[in-house]
Amino acid sequence: MIRVLAAAVLAGATLAPGLAAADTGEEGRRLFSFKDSRITESSGLAVSPTHPDVYYTHNDSSDGPIFFAVGSDGRTRAKFTLQGAAARDWEAMAATKDPKTGRGVLWFADIGDNFDGAWPDVSVYRVPEPATMRDAVIPATRYRFKYEDGGHNAEGIMVHPRTGRLYVVTKAFVGAVYEAPRRLRTDRTNMLRKVGSAPIMATDAAYAPDGSSFVIRTYFSATVYRPSGEQLTRLSMPQLEQAESITYTPDGKAVLTGSEGKNSPVYRVPLPERALRETAPSPATAPT
């Protein structure tokens, strides 16, 4: 289970004492498979917030600072390179929309650390979403991070769609969720503060497009939580070679999950109706 106290604060909620009953739901259907022979270790997955039927992915540590835009048929539409960036061990990505401009923003997390503290710091890159689907080099803003309690291996990030607050989810037998500062600095290292526990061996995480829930993926299943950190439902996942990624669909009614490997598939797993009802905003609290 998880108790993400900071998420409760930014959502204006209080932590509920109980956990929702598990609901395994459906295991989903295959949406597409990656066709590009260059995509061999798909480790991060995100849906474009501005381009219809465009999905982003990147390789694990075997590649450079590049990512791919893929269509709903699994074919690559463009390859992008981050200018001035490094790719020590990219493990996750997220896609959000700037609330001020409405433009898409992509986040790439170089947070893998298989020796749990070998690196002096980890990095997350923020880049503007490409306006057109053509191969290009795009500028990136680098943010360096340290954990308040020493180094960790991590494979999950999530960014709150309304506040832009970044969270890192560590991968361990006793995992945790860490919160980044509200305002990120490029001129110094940002401190990651532990705000809750995470499921065993978490491989990815994501916020729903409206911030009404978030999901954490492990090798075997996924769990959906309320913004308060209360467990809402557990999802059965399709059997994959090495389950590495998860993200929400644009309508927030399902999650997409992927795997490493050549021609690896991406599955769509619907959220149970009960979970959708309980995260739907009421007329009195609907955002303006």
C-alpha positions as CSV (number, residue, x, y, z in Angstrom):
1,M,0.0,0.0,0.0
2,I,1.0,3.6,-0.3
3,R,0.5,6.8,1.7
4,V,1.5,9.8,-0.4
5,L,1.0,12.6,2.1
6,A,2.2,15.3,-0.3
7,A,-0.3,14.3,-2.9
8,A,-3.0,14.7,-0.4
9,V,-1.8,18.2,0.4
10,L,-1.7,19.3,-3.3
11,A,-5.1,17.8,-3.9
12,G,-6.6,19.4,-0.8
13,A,-7.6,16.0,0.6
14,T,-7.1,14.2,3.9
15,L,-5.7,10.7,4.1
16,A,-8.4,8.1,4.4
17,P,-8.0,5.4,7.0
18,G,-9.0,2.4,4.9
19,L,-8.2,0.8,1.6
20,A,-10.6,0.2,-1.2
21,A,-11.2,-3.4,-2.1
22,A,-9.1,-4.9,-4.9
23,D,-10.7,-5.2,-8.3
24,T,-8.7,-7.2,-10.8
25,G,-10.8,-6.1,-13.8
26,E,-9.8,-7.0,-17.3
27,E,-6.2,-7.7,-18.5
28,G,-6.7,-5.6,-21.6
29,R,-6.1,-5.9,-25.3
30,R,-3.1,-5.3,-27.5
31,L,-3.2,-1.8,-28.9
32,F,-0.1,-2.0,-31.1
33,S,3.5,-3.3,-31.2
34,F,6.5,-1.2,-31.9
35,K,7.7,-1.8,-35.5
36,D,11.0,0.1,-35.3
37,S,14.0,-2.1,-35.0
38,R,15.7,0.7,-33.0
39,I,13.2,0.4,-30.2
40,T,14.5,-2.6,-28.4
41,E,14.2,-1.7,-24.7
42,S,11.1,0.5,-24.4
43,S,11.4,1.7,-20.8
44,G,9.2,4.8,-20.8
45,L,5.8,5.4,-22.3
46,A,3.6,8.5,-22.6
47,V,0.6,9.7,-24.7
48,S,1.0,13.0,-26.5
49,P,-1.1,15.7,-24.8
50,T,-1.5,17.7,-28.1
51,H,-1.1,15.3,-31.1
52,P,-3.9,12.7,-31.6
53,D,-2.8,9.1,-31.8
54,V,0.8,9.8,-31.0
55,Y,2.7,7.9,-28.4
56,Y,6.2,8.5,-27.1
57,T,8.8,6.0,-25.9
58,H,12.5,5.7,-25.2
59,N,15.0,3.0,-24.7
60,D,16.7,1.9,-21.5
61,S,20.4,2.4,-20.8
62,S,21.5,0.9,-24.2
63,D,20.7,4.1,-26.1
64,G,21.6,7.8,-26.3
65,P,19.4,10.8,-25.3
66,I,16.7,10.1,-27.9
67,F,13.0,9.3,-28.0
68,F,10.6,8.2,-30.6
69,A,7.1,9.3,-31.6
70,V,5.0,6.4,-32.7
71,G,1.6,6.2,-34.3
72,S,-1.3,4.0,-33.4
73,D,-0.1,1.5,-35.9
74,G,3.1,1.0,-34.1
75,R,5.2,2.7,-36.8
76,T,7.7,5.4,-35.9
77,R,6.7,8.9,-37.1
78,A,9.8,10.7,-35.9
79,K,13.0,10.4,-33.8
80,F,14.1,13.2,-31.6
81,T,17.4,13.9,-29.9
82,L,17.8,16.0,-26.7
83,Q,20.4,18.7,-27.2
84,G,23.1,18.8,-24.5
85,A,21.6,15.8,-22.6
86,A,23.1,12.5,-21.5
87,A,21.5,9.1,-21.2
88,R,23.2,7.2,-18.4
89,D,20.2,5.1,-17.5
90,W,16.9,6.5,-18.7
91,E,14.0,4.7,-17.0
92,A,10.8,6.7,-17.3
93,M,9.0,9.6,-18.9
94,A,5.9,11.6,-18.5
95,A,3.9,14.0,-20.7
96,T,1.9,17.0,-19.4
97,K,0.4,20.2,-20.8
98,D,1.5,23.6,-19.6
99,P,-1.6,25.1,-17.9
100,K,-0.5,28.6,-18.9
101,T,0.2,28.0,-22.6
102,G,-1.6,24.8,-23.4
103,R,1.6,23.4,-25.0
104,G,2.8,19.9,-24.4
105,V,5.8,19.2,-22.1
106,L,7.8,16.0,-22.0
107,W,9.8,14.8,-19.1
108,F,12.6,12.2,-19.3
109,A,14.1,10.6,-16.2
110,D,17.7,9.5,-16.0
111,I,17.1,8.0,-12.6
112,G,18.3,4.3,-12.9
113,D,21.0,3.4,-10.4
114,N,21.5,-0.4,-10.2
115,F,24.0,0.1,-7.4
116,D,21.6,2.2,-5.2
117,G,23.9,5.2,-4.6
118,A,26.7,4.8,-7.2
119,W,25.8,8.1,-8.8
120,P,26.3,11.4,-7.0
121,D,23.0,12.7,-8.4
122,V,20.3,11.8,-10.9
123,S,18.7,14.0,-13.6
124,V,15.3,14.7,-15.1
125,Y,15.0,16.6,-18.4
126,R,12.2,18.8,-19.4
127,V,11.6,19.5,-23.1
128,P,8.9,21.2,-25.1
129,E,6.8,18.7,-27.0
130,P,7.7,18.8,-30.8
131,A,5.2,20.8,-32.8
132,T,5.7,18.6,-35.9
133,M,6.4,14.9,-36.4
134,R,9.8,15.2,-38.2
135,D,13.2,14.1,-37.0
136,A,14.8,16.9,-35.0
137,V,17.1,18.0,-32.3
138,I,15.3,19.8,-29.5
139,P,16.6,21.8,-26.5
140,A,16.3,20.3,-23.0
141,T,16.3,21.8,-19.5
142,R,18.2,19.6,-17.0
143,Y,17.3,19.3,-13.4
144,R,19.6,17.5,-11.0
145,F,18.3,15.7,-7.9
146,K,19.5,14.0,-4.7
147,Y,17.5,11.9,-2.3
148,E,17.4,13.2,1.3
149,D,18.2,9.8,2.6
150,G,20.9,8.6,0.2
151,G,21.0,7.1,-3.3
152,H,18.3,4.8,-4.7
153,N,17.4,3.0,-7.9
154,A,14.2,4.3,-9.4
155,E,12.2,3.5,-12.6
156,G,9.1,5.7,-12.2
157,I,8.2,9.3,-12.4
158,M,4.9,11.1,-12.4
159,V,4.0,14.8,-12.8
160,H,0.8,16.2,-11.5
161,P,-1.1,17.7,-14.4
162,R,-2.4,20.8,-12.6
163,T,0.5,21.7,-10.4
164,G,3.4,20.4,-12.4
165,R,4.9,18.8,-9.2
166,L,7.3,16.0,-10.0
167,Y,7.4,12.7,-8.1
168,V,10.0,9.9,-8.3
169,V,9.0,6.3,-7.3
170,T,11.9,4.0,-6.3
171,K,12.3,0.4,-7.3
172,A,13.2,-1.7,-4.3
173,F,11.8,-4.4,-2.0
174,V,10.8,-1.5,0.3
175,G,10.1,1.2,-2.3
176,A,9.1,4.8,-1.7
177,V,7.6,7.9,-3.3
178,Y,9.7,11.1,-3.3
179,E,8.5,14.6,-3.9
180,A,10.5,17.2,-5.8
181,P,10.5,20.9,-4.7
182,R,7.5,22.9,-6.0
183,R,10.0,25.1,-7.9
184,L,12.8,23.3,-9.7
185,R,16.2,25.0,-9.9
186,T,18.8,24.5,-12.7
187,D,21.6,26.3,-10.8
188,R,21.8,23.8,-8.0
189,T,20.8,20.2,-7.0
190,N,17.2,19.8,-6.0
191,M,16.3,17.6,-3.0
192,L,13.9,14.8,-3.2
193,R,11.9,14.3,0.0
194,K,10.3,11.0,0.9
195,V,6.5,11.3,1.3
196,G,5.3,7.7,1.2
197,S,5.8,4.1,0.5
198,A,5.5,2.3,-2.8
199,P,4.7,-1.3,-3.9
200,I,7.6,-3.8,-4.1
201,M,9.8,-3.4,-7.2
202,A,7.8,-0.6,-8.8
203,T,8.8,-0.1,-12.5
204,D,6.7,3.0,-13.4
205,A,4.0,5.4,-12.3
206,A,1.7,8.0,-13.8
207,Y,-1.0,10.6,-13.0
208,A,-4.4,10.6,-14.6
209,P,-4.8,13.5,-17.1
210,D,-7.1,15.3,-14.7
211,G,-5.2,14.5,-11.6
212,S,-8.1,12.5,-10.1
213,S,-5.9,9.4,-9.6
214,F,-2.5,7.9,-10.1
215,V,-1.2,4.5,-10.9
216,I,2.0,2.6,-9.9
217,R,3.1,-0.4,-11.9
218,T,5.2,-3.4,-10.8
219,Y,6.3,-6.4,-12.8
220,F,3.1,-8.3,-12.0
221,S,0.3,-5.8,-11.4
222,A,-0.7,-2.2,-11.1
223,T,-2.5,-0.3,-8.4
224,V,-4.6,2.9,-8.8
225,Y,-4.7,5.4,-5.9
226,R,-6.8,8.4,-5.1
227,P,-4.9,11.8,-4.9
228,S,-5.0,11.3,-1.1
229,G,-2.8,8.2,-1.5
230,E,-5.7,5.8,-0.6
231,Q,-5.7,2.6,-2.6
232,L,-8.6,2.6,-5.0
233,T,-8.3,-0.6,-7.1
234,R,-5.8,-3.1,-8.2
235,L,-5.5,-4.0,-11.9
236,S,-4.5,-7.3,-13.5
237,M,-1.9,-6.8,-16.1
238,P,-1.2,-8.7,-19.3
239,Q,1.8,-11.1,-19.3
240,L,4.7,-9.2,-20.7
241,E,8.4,-10.1,-21.2
242,Q,9.6,-7.4,-18.9
243,A,6.9,-4.9,-17.8
244,E,8.5,-1.5,-17.7
245,S,6.0,1.2,-18.4
246,I,2.5,2.6,-17.7
247,T,0.5,5.7,-18.6
248,Y,-3.1,6.8,-18.8
249,T,-5.1,7.2,-22.0
250,P,-6.1,10.8,-22.8
251,D,-9.7,10.3,-21.4
252,G,-8.4,8.7,-18.2
253,K,-10.6,5.7,-18.6
254,A,-7.8,3.2,-19.1
255,V,-4.1,2.7,-18.7
256,L,-1.5,1.7,-21.4
257,T,1.3,-0.6,-20.4
258,G,4.4,-1.7,-22.3
259,S,7.4,-4.0,-22.2
260,E,11.1,-4.1,-23.2
261,G,12.1,-6.3,-26.1
262,K,12.1,-6.2,-29.9
263,N,8.6,-5.5,-31.4
264,S,7.3,-5.2,-27.8
265,P,3.5,-4.7,-27.5
266,V,1.5,-2.0,-25.8
267,Y,-1.7,-3.0,-24.1
268,R,-4.8,-1.0,-23.2
269,V,-6.2,-2.0,-19.8
270,P,-9.6,-0.4,-18.9
271,L,-10.2,0.9,-15.4
272,P,-13.2,-0.7,-13.6
273,E,-16.4,1.3,-13.7
274,R,-16.4,1.7,-9.9
275,A,-13.0,3.3,-10.0
276,L,-14.2,5.7,-12.8
277,R,-17.2,6.6,-10.8
278,E,-15.3,7.3,-7.6
279,T,-12.7,9.5,-9.3
280,A,-15.2,11.5,-11.5
281,P,-15.5,15.1,-10.2
282,S,-18.9,16.1,-8.8
283,P,-20.7,19.1,-10.2
284,A,-19.9,21.1,-7.1
285,T,-16.2,20.3,-7.3
286,A,-15.6,20.3,-11.0
287,P,-12.6,22.3,-12.0
288,T,-13.1,25.6,-13.8
